[in-house]
Every structure is written in structure tokens, then in C-alpha cells.
Amino acid sequence: MSDKDGEDPTADFLAEVRPEETPWRTERPPGEEAPERAERPEKWGRAKSAGRAAAKAAPYVQAAALATWIVSGTLDDSNDSGFGDMGSGEA
């Protein structure tokens, strides 16, 4: 929608609040070398390696949980069948 004067208040507002282009997102002129990357100390080395180990182990943990669930369901079913009372001799 536009005003009667042909101005768009939404476009004006967006132009006011739009952030300026950051220098690391602008294109470099041809032939100019890229700036050196700042060295970052690896603070999260142990956390990253623990995360990778957990991600690698996840399928095995899921498989173990599924196997445990199946076995526990099978054991519950065998206890409910009543075959354990056949040799008791009680009437």
C-alpha cells in the first residue's frame, strides 16, 4: 500500500532500521588478498571431543535400549503365562 503522495511508509521504516553492511560481508576488489584470520584459542576442545564421542555412540546406545526393552517385555510375558505353577502339586 502506498500513501496518496506515492511514498511507502513501510519502505521508509525498513530503510531506517536496516543495519549497515558489515565490512566482512562486502566483496573484496579483485586482486586484494583476504585478511588474516585471527587465531582463536581452542577453549572448547574437550567439549567438542566429548560431543563427537556421544554422537558416534548414539546409535549403539539406542540399539542397547531397544534390546533391553525387547528382553524385558519377553521376560514379563513368560512370567505371566502360568507355566511356572504346573509342578507345584497344589490343587
Secondary structure as GFF3:
##gff-version 3
##sequence-region A 1 91
A	DSSP	alpha_helix	9	17	.	.	.	ID=ss1
A	DSSP	three_ten_helix	23	25	.	.	.	ID=ss2
A	DSSP	alpha_helix	45	80	.	.	.	ID=ss3
A	DSSP	three_ten_helix	83	85	.	.	.	ID=ss4
###
